[in-house]
Amino acid sequence: MHAYYAGHPGAVLAQALLVHGIAGLALAVVAMSLPGSTTGPLRRSARAAGLTAAFLSLFQATVSAAATHGARSTAPSQSLAYFHAINMTDFVKLIALAAFVSTTTALVAGPGRLSAFLKTVGRFLLILLPLGGSSFLFPNPVCEAALDLSLVLLLCWTAALGACVRSRQRLTLVLGGC
């Protein structure tokens, strides 16, 4: 790990900014833009879970930047500590994302508001995100496959949810749901 940080600081930093930094900022925007009543407990829970995941993502970007800054003069054990911190944070972030997906799905899922497909994907993500995150603690092919699948489903869920919320705001669900 140390050799990679020292030998490719620009690539590590670029990846961290794309994977953790931009994603964290985008997640914060989504969490702050949730529809629903302004004081509802479900909305507050969804927002808190989303902002927690966003903060953790931004923390990962910061740790990655620290890992690359002066990596050539850093002890290998320090580079390994940075790597472990990023991975442990990823595990916790995926649990926060599972909570965000679950509460957000419940928040926007009312009669005719959200398709059964998106509700089902939300339920799967509640299981797959923490299971995939456990691959950072206990690397194995099943957890790694769950992680890969969960990240693809999370992107699809987010895009579809945004489209449903946007169309509901625009068309007030003339078609009876997304």
N, C-alpha and C positions, 0 to 999 in steps of 0.2 A: 504494500500500500504506500509505504513511504517513497519508494522509487517512482511510483506512478504520480503521486502528488508533486514530487520534486521535478520530474521529467516532463510533466504535461500540465503546468499550472493554469495556462490559458484555457485548455480544453475542460479541465475540472471546473473552473469558474464559470465558463459559458454554459456547461451542462447544469450546474447548480442554479444559475440564474433562470434558465429556461424551465427546468423541471420543478424547482422549488420556489424560486422568486416570483416569476410571472404567474405561476399556478396559485401561489399563496395570495397574491394581490387579486387575481380573478375570483378566487374563492371568497375573499373578504367582500368583494363587490356583490357577489351572488347572495351571500349571507345577509348583507345589509339591505338587499332589494327584495326580500321575501314578501309575497303578498299576504294579506290577512289583516286581522285587527291589530292595531298598533300596540295593544296592551295584553294580548292573549298569551297565556303561559306556554302554549305549544310553539308559538312564534318566537317567544323569548328563548325557549329551549333549543329550537332549530338554529336560531341566530348564534347562541352561545356555542353550540357544537361546531358550527361553521367557522366562527371566528377563532375558536380554539385550534381547529385544523389549519386555518390560514396562518395563525401565529406560529404554529409548529413548523409549517412549511418555510416560512421566512426565517425561522431559527436555523433550519437546516441549511439554507442558503448562506447564512452568516457563518455557520461552523465550517462550511465548505470553503468560504473565502479565507477564514482563519487558517484552515489546513494548507492552503496553497501559498499564503503569504509567508515568505521566508522558509519554505519547505526544505530547501537545500541545507539550511543550517539547523533545522529542527531534528530532534532525536527521533529515530524510527518508532519508539514507543509512543511519542506524542502524536505522530501521524495515525498510528493504530487507534489511539484514544479518540481522535477526531472521527475516524471511520466508524467506530462503535457508537459514538454519540449520534451520528447521523442515522445509523440503522435503528438504534433504540427509539429515537425520535420518530422515525418512520412507522414503527410498530404502534406507538401511541397515536400518531396522526391518523393511521388507518382506522383505529377504534373510534376516534372523534369523527372521521368521515362516515363511518357506519351509523353513528348516532345522528349526524346531520342528515343523511339520506333517509333514515327511518322517520325522524321528526318532520322533515320537509315533505316527505310523501304523505304523511298523516295530515299535515297542515293544508296541503292543496288538494287532497283526495276527498272530494265530496261527491254526492250524486251527480253524475254526468260531467264531472270536472276532469277526471283523469282516467285513462284507459286501464283496463285490467292488466294489460301487458306491462305498463309502467309501474303499476302497483306490485306486480310479480317481480319485476327486475329490482325494485326497491327492497323487497323481502330477501331476494337472493343476495343482494349487496350487504345486507345486514349480517349475513353469515360469511360471505366470501371475503369481505374486507378484513375482518380480524383474523380469519383463517390464513389468508394470504400474508398478512402482517406477521404472523407467527413464523414465517419462513426466515425472518431476520433473527429470530431466537433459536429456532430449530430447523436449519436448512434441510429440506427434503423435497422430492419432486412433486408430491401432492400439494404441499403448501405453496410452492413456487408456481405451479399451474393455476392454483386458486388466485394467487396474486396477479398473474398475467390476465386471467379472465376478468377479475374484479376491476382492474384498471380500464379495460376496454368497455365493460358494462357501465362503469362510472361515467366515462365520457359520453356514451350513448344516452344514459339516463339524464345527464345534465343537459345535453342538447335537446332531447325530446321534452323534458320538463320545461325548459325555457320556451320552446315552441308552443307548448300547451298553455302556459301562463300568458304568453304574448297574444296568442289567438283568442284566449278567453277575454283578455282585456280589450282586444280590438273588436271581436265579433260577439261577445257575450255568449259564446258557445251556441251559436245558431245550429251547429251540426250535432249538438248533444255530447260533446266531449272530444278529446284528442285520441 
